[in-house]
């Protein structure tokens, strides 16, 4: 009957969670918070769908194991290696400094024991990987400098839970402090065994299962291998929760990881939600109402201390103070692994009930604030650093004229500068990555350490004398600020922006960008071009089709109605005119304009011809075309494309 009673409690708990998730989606409140609140409503201190503490403990233990297993499955050692500086040094400093500050505040302003204060500091130091990465992903900020820095710290925090859980018995007095080395050695042995199983036994076992040819065998084999590895690790004295994490880590590093993700992903959210629902069942609503002022004060303190501590320690690892502050704000909440640590401390008798309830309630509040904090983080960081942004030194920039200012020196910036150099167009690069700037300057590159979102930086870069401004940043919010500042400083300068998504491109053009190119569109068009070429569609038709799609995509944007009817003269004057330089090997060289017959063959009209330094409008049909001549063509973009192909290939 107990199994049926537990099931009868779970069904309404999940129903409440589903309703809250749907309702909270409109308010952008994370689903984790909805599940915790569902646990409060369904637990023994709410509607009592699950009435006994033993049932809650059982659900929590299962939920912790499942949560850590799925997190271990998602853990990326490759990503950690890629971000090793921010991951190791930045993450270690963030956890240590945050825990130390919180512990010091508790010792100074409360009556808790020092060991409890240290544990509370460690509890607060961890942030929510699930919430932060999901929110940053929805805002397209994972690839930004702040997003990469935040990801590195979160990776370290996820890994540090292995060590923090080993410290719980020591802080609780259940194991002498001198045995900490023994506990760490035991964990190292467990990790070595898990690594050996992952490299030797697990692949052989899964291959043996796959020989059966049964589709159902693979997911069962994966679950058996993972849970078995977790159980074997727990025999070495490591908790089942850590064993589950290690089991997921083994699976993540195996050759079958991609298929394992495909098999387990549909169940992952359901399984991990069990932990958060059970966590909410441990919260006492009556205590929250009674101690609300203290909980609110704790919530505010956690957010402020975590944001300040993280921003301060991440300064050496960030390209600018703005990026460090934005990353610090993104890390200002308490994470899901904190609750895993808190449960272990509660079971070990380390946390007094009132301290646990206060930490639990305040932590849930920080999670609810996370979407708002991430939304305001770029603006707050920009405002706090507005007077301290570096401007490029005068000298090189003061001698430039008719140059291009390039903001960003990643792959896109390097491509632009290489091409500008090829055509002899002067340029100046502005970037906030100090290491990249030093390396590029050593190589003779025209580059300065500066923030283009600062009007003083743009003026020092000679924006008033510049021919154009190109933005190839991975941070959409930073690009938007640069566009606005550039329009204020130099209203007439062409501003070309690279964005990731079409929605961002619209925002850039609304802010004043001359052209905003969305990778979302261009990469899709490149895939389409490759596909059409593979099915033997002629190249001229491919180029025309792609250009028409671009034109249709642009035409979907809102167009302001003209203030007065457009007459024929103004319509002609606003028609697009393109230039085409003839090379020595082009088909049209040596032929007359009449022979080429662009108007009839392509729809484009030759409105002018520049030959040997002389420009002629409405050139004669008998004029012979030579290498180096510049033709001025009028027509729709698709007509121009066809004209170029005829001029070069016939």
N, C-alpha and C positions, 0 to 999 in steps of 0.2 A: 504493500500500500504506500510505503514511503516514496517509492519511485513515482507512483501516480500523483502523489501529493506535490512532489517537486515539479513534475510536468504541469500540473494544474496551476502552479504558481508562476512558472515560466511563461506560459501562453499569455496571460494578461499583462505581464511585465513587458514582453516584446510588443504587444499591441499598443501599450502606452508609449513605448519608445518610438514605434513607427509613426504614431500621430504627432508626437513632439518633433521628430526629425522633419516631417513635412511642414509643420507650422513654423519651425525655427528657420527653415531654409529661406523664407522670405526676409527674415531679419539677419541673415548671414551668421547665425549662431552655429558653431561647430556641432556636428552630429554627436561627438563624444559628450558634450555637455547635455544634449537631449537624452542620451542613454543614462547618464548619471542621475539626472532628474527623474527619469522613469524608474530607476531603482529606488529613489527616495519615496516616490508615490506608491510603488508596489511592495516595499519592504516592511519589516516588522514595526517601523516607526511611522508608517503611512497607512495605506489601506490594508496592509497585512495579507496580501496575496501569498507571500512567503513569510511564515510567522515565526519560525524558530531560528535561533542563532546558528545552530549546527548546519542547517540548510544553507544559510548565507555563507558560512565558512567553506562548505563544500563547493558551492558555486564559485566563490572567489578563487579557491585553489585551482579549480579546473580552468577558470578564466585566465589566471596568471600564466599557467602553463601554455595555454593556446596562444595567448598574446605574444609571449616571448618566442614561441616557436615560429609564428608568422613573421615577427620582426627579424629573427635570425635568418629566415628565408629571404627577406628583402635586403639584408645587410650586404653592402658592396665593398669588398676589400680593394677592388680596382679603383673605385671612386675615392676611397680613403687614401690610397697611394697617390692619386692625382692631386689631392688637396692636402698633402701631408703637412705642410707648414702650418696652415690654419687649423688642421685637424689635431695635430699633436701639441704644438706649442700654444696656439690660441685657445684650443679647447681645454687644455690642462690649466692654463692661467684663468680662464673664465670660471671653471668649476671651483678651483682653489680660492680665488679671490672672493667670489660670490658667497661660498660657504663660510669663509672666514669673517666677512662683514656681517652676515646674518647672525652667526654665532656670537660675535662681539656685541651686537646690538641686544641680543636676548640676554646675555650675561649682565650687561650694563643696566637694562631697563626692565628686567623681569626676575622672577625668583626660581627659574628652572635651573636644574643642575647643569654644569658645564658639558657633560657628555650628551645630555639631551639637546643642549644648544648646538653642539657640533653636528648631531644627527639632523636636527631641523635645518641647519645650514646646507648640509648635503642634499636633503630633501628638496629645498628651494632651488638649488643650483642647476637642476636638470630642467630642460625645456621640452616642449611638445614637438617631436619630429612630425607626427601625423598631421597636426593642425597647421604648423608653419609651412611645411612643404606643400600641403594641399592649397592653402590660401595663396602662397607665393606663386604656385603653378597657375592658379586661376587668374592671377594678376600679371602673368607673364614676366615674373621677376626672378625666376630661378637662375637664368643665365646672366643676370646683372652682377656687377661686382659685389653688391651687398648680398645678393642671393647665394653666390658661390661661397662667400665668407661664412654666411650663416649655415650653409649646408655642411661645411667642414667642421664647425663647432658641434653641430647636432650629431654628426657621425661619431665624434669623440665621446659625447655624452652617452650615446647608445652603448658604446663599448665599455664605458666606465662603470656601468651598472654591474658588470661581472665582479669588479673589485669592491664596489660599494656594498654589495650584498654580503661579501665575505667579511666586511668590517662590522656588520650588525652584531654578531655574537660578542665581539671584542668590546664594542661600546656598551652593550647590555651587561657586561660583566660575566658572561657565560663562558668566556675563553680568555685566558691571560693575554695581555697586550704583547708579551714576548712570543706568543705563538702565532703572531700575524705572519711571520715569515713561513711558518709551517703551512698555514692556510693557503698562502699564495703559491707555495710549492705544490700543494695538492691540486690547486687549480691549474697550474702549469702542466702537471702530469695528465690531468683530465684533458686539457687542450691537446697535448701531444698524442694521446690515445685517439681522440676524435679526429685529429688530422690524419693519423695513420689509417683509421677506418675509412675516412673519406677518400684517401688516395688509393687504397689497396682493396679493401673488402667490399665497400659499397658498390663501385662500378661492376665488379664481378658478379655480385648478388643481383643487381638490376639487369645486367645482360642475361643472366641465367633465367630470370623471370620473363624477359622479353622473348626468349626463344619459344615460349608457349604459344605466342601469337594471339593471346587473349587480351582484348582491349581493357578488360576490367582488372587485369593483374597488375598493371603499372601503378595506378594510384594506391592500391593496397600495399604494394612493395615499398613505395615511397613513405607511406605512413608508418609501416612496420619498421623500416630502417631508421627513420627519424626518431620515432618515439623510443625505439630500442636503444639508439645511441644516447638519448637523453637519460634513459633509465640506467644504462651502464655508467654514465658520468656521475649520476647521483650516488652510485655505490662507492665512489671514491670520496664521498663526504661532501660533494657539491650538491646544492639544493636541486629539487626537481625543476624549479623555474630556470635555474642556470643550465641544467641539463637540456631543457627544451630549447633554450636559445642556442646552445652548442649544436643540438641536432639540426635546427634550421640552418645554422651556419654551414654545417657539413653539406647539406643538400644544396645550398646556394652555390657552393664552390665545385659541385660535381658537374660532369658533362651533361647531366640530365636536368639541369636547373631550369631551362626554359620550358620544357614540357611539364615539369613539376609545378611551375608557376601557373601554367594553363589549367592544370588539374585542380589545384588547391585554391586559386584566386576566387572562384565563386563562393567558396565557404569561408574565406578569410574574414570578411567583415562581420559575418554572423557569429563566428567563433570568438573573435576578439571583443565583440560587443558584450558578450557574457560577462567579461571582467568589469567593464564600466557599469553595467547594470548592478552587479553585485556590490561594486564600490559604493554606489548611491544608497544601497540598502544599509550601509554602515553609518550614514550621516543622520544625525538627530535633528529634525526640523525645530523641535522645541528649544534645543541649545542654540541653534542659529538665531532664532528670534530673540532669545535672552541675551546673547553675547554679540548682537549685530554690530554695535559700535566698535568692539575690539576686532571683529572679523574684517570690517571695512578698513580699519587702520592697518591691519596686517596685509590686506590686499594691496592697498596703496603703497605700503612700505616695500612689499615684494617687487612690484612693478618698477618702482623708482630705483631701488637698490640694484636689481638685476640689470636694468637698462644702463645705468651709470657704470656699474662694474664691467659689464661686457664691452661697452663702448670704449672705456679707458684701456682695457687690456688688449683690445683688438686694433688699437691705433697703429702699432708697428706692422701689422699684417694687412692693413687696408691701404688702397691707393690714395685715399684722402680721408680727412676727418668726417666728411659727410657720409661716406660709405660706412665707416666704423660706427657712427651714431645710428644710422639706419639699421645696421645689423644688430646693434645692442638693443634697440627697441623691439626688433623681431624676436629676440630671445627673452623677452621680459615676462613670459608666462611660466607656469609650472607645468611639467610634462607628465605623460602617462607612466613613464618609468619611475617618477617620483612616487606614484601610488603603489607601485610594486615594492619599492624600498620602504614606504610607509607601512604597508601590510606586514612586511618582515619585521620592522621595528615594533609594531603593535603586538605581534605574536611573541616576540622575545621579551615583552614587558618593558621595553625601553621608553615608549611614549606614554605619558599620562593621558587619560581619556580626554580631558579638556584641551590639551595641546594638540592631540590628534584631530579632534573635531574642528578646532580653529584652523589648523593647516589644511584640512580637507575642504572646508567651506571656502576659505580664501583662495585656494588653488583653483577650485571650480570657477570662481569669479574671474581669475586671471585668464582662464581659457575663454570665457565668454567675451572678454575684452579684446582678444587677439585680433579678430578681423578689423576692428576699428583702429587698433594700434598699427597694424600693417598698412592700412589705408592712409593714415596720417604720418607714418614714419618718414617718407621722402620729404614732405613739406617741412616737418619739424627739423630734420637734419639740415635741410637747405637754409632754413631761417637761422639756426644756431651757428652755422658756419658762414653766413652771408658776408661777414666783414673780415673773414680770415682766409678767403680763397686766394690762392696764389695767382699772380699775374706774370706773364712771361717777361723776361728781361728785355730791355730795349737793346738795340744793336742790330741783330739780324733782321728782326721784324720791322725796324724803322727804315731799313733800306729797301724793303720789298714794295712793289707796286704792281697792279694788275695780276696779283697772285691769287691762289686758291687757299682758303683756310680749311684744313681737314681736322675734324675733331674725332679722335679715336685712332689708335695705331694697332688694332688687331689685324686679322686676316684681310678684312675689307679695306682698312686704312692703308695697309701695305700695297694692296692691289691698285688702289687709286694713285698713290704716290709713285709707284713704278710706272704707271701709264702716263701720268703727267710729266714725269722726268723724260720719258721716251719722246714726247711731243714738245719738249722744251718749255713747258708751262711752269713758272715759278710757284712754289707752294710753301706753306708753313703748317706743321702738324702741332696740335695741342693735345696733350694726354696727361692723365693723372697717375699713371703707373710709373713710379720713380725708376724702377729697375729697367723697364722697357725704354724709358727716355734716355737713361745713361748709356745703355747699350747702343741705341740708335744714333745718339750724338757722337759716340766713339767711332761709329761706322761712317760718319760724315753726313748723317741725315739732318734735314732742316726741321728740327723738332724742339718744342719747349714744354716744360712742365707747367701746366696751367689748366684752369677750369673755365671752359667756354661759357658756362652759365653765369659767370661774373662779367658784368659790362666792362670793368676795367681791363680784364684779360682780353676781351675782344678788341677794345680800342688799342691796347698795346700791341696786339697782333696785326694792326693796320686794317681793320675791317672797313674803314672808310675808303681805303684805296684798293680793297680786294675786289676780285672779279666774281667770286662765288664762295659760298660756305657749304661744305659737305659734312654731314653728320653720319657716322657709322658706329654708333654706340650700341651696346647690348642692353642698356638701361633706358627703357621707354620714357620714364618720368624725367630722367636727366635730359634726354633729347627734347622733350616738350619744353622744358625750362629754357634750354639753349635757343630754341626757335623763338620763343617769346622775347627773350633778351635781345637776340639779334635783330628782330623786327623793331624794337625800341631804339637800338643804337644805330642801325643802318636800314631804314625802311625799304630801300630799293634793291638791296643785294639779293641775288638769287640764292635760295636756301634749298638744298637737296638733301633729303633725309631717307635713311634706310630704316625700315621697321620690320617687325616680324609678322604682324597680322594686319588685315585690311582695316579693322576698327581703329587700330593705332594710327594708320596712315590718314584716316579721316580726321582724327584729332589733331595731327600735325598740320594738315592743310587748313583746318579751321583756325589754328593758332597763328598761321601766316606762312607756312612752308610753301615754297614754290612748287616742288614736286616731292611726294612721299611714296617711295617704292616699297611695296609689301612683299616680303619673302614668301608669305603664304601663297600669293598669286604667282610670282615669278618661278618659284620652284615647281609649282603644279604645272605651269606652262612648259617648263623644261621637260618634265615627265611626259606631258602630252606630246611634245615635239619628238622625243625619242620613240614614243609609241607609234606615232604616225609614220615616222621614217621606217620602222620595222615592218609596217604593213604596206610599204611601197607607195605611200602618198608622195607625189612630186614635191621637191623642196620649195619651189615658189608658192605652191598652194599651202604648204605648212606655214611658211612665214606670213602669208596673207591671213590665214586663219588665226594664227596667234595674235597678230596685230588687231584683227577685228574683235577678238575676245578682250584684249586689253582696252580697246575703245569702248566696248559694251560695259566692261567693268567700271571704267571711269564714268560712263554716262549714267550709272546708277546713283552716283552721288548727287546731292541736291544742288541745283544750279539756280543762282539768283536771276530773277527776271530783269531784263534791261530797263533802265529808267525811261528810254524813249525807243520808238520803233527803229530797228536797224535797217538803214538803206543799203542799196547795192554797193555803194562806194566803200562804206565802213565794213561791210561783210567781206569785200575783197581784201581790204587792208588788214583784216584780222585773220585771213586764211594762212595756214601754216606754210612756211617756206623753208626748204631744206637745201643744204649744200652737198655737193658730191665732187671729190677730187679724183681725176682720172689718173690711173697708174699706167706705167709703160706697157704692161701686159693686158690691159683691158680691151675687150672686144671693140669698143666704140672708137678707140684711138685710130686715126687715119680716115675715119668715115665722116661724112657731113651730118649736120643735124637732120637733114631730110632723110638720109639713109637710116639713121637710128630710129626716126619716126616714133618718138616716145609718146606723143599725144595719142596716136591711134592705137599703139600696142599696149600702153600701160595706163593711160588716163592722166599722167603727169605732164605738166607744161613747163618748158624751159623759158623762164622769164628773164634770165640774164646769163651772160657768159663772161668769165674773167680769164683772159689769156695773156701771158707775158706781162702782167701788171696792169693791163687795161681792161676795164669792165664795160661791157656793152649790154644795154637793156634791149629786149626783143631782138635777139641776134638773128641774122639772116639764115634761111634754111640751107644756103649753100656754104655756110661757115664750116670749115674743117676742124675737127676736134683733135687736140694734141695732148700728149702726156703732161701732166701738171695743170691742165685747165681746170677751172672750178665752175661747175654748172649750178645755177640756182633754180631749184625745182619747186613748183607749186602743185599741191594736190593733197588728197587725203593720205593718212599714214600708209594705208594699204597700197595706194597708187605709188607712193614714194618707194616702198619696198620693191615693187615690181620694176620700177624704173632703175633702181640700183642694180638689180639682177641683170637687166637687159644691157646696161652700160658695161658691166664687168664680164658677163658671160654670153650675151647675145640672146 
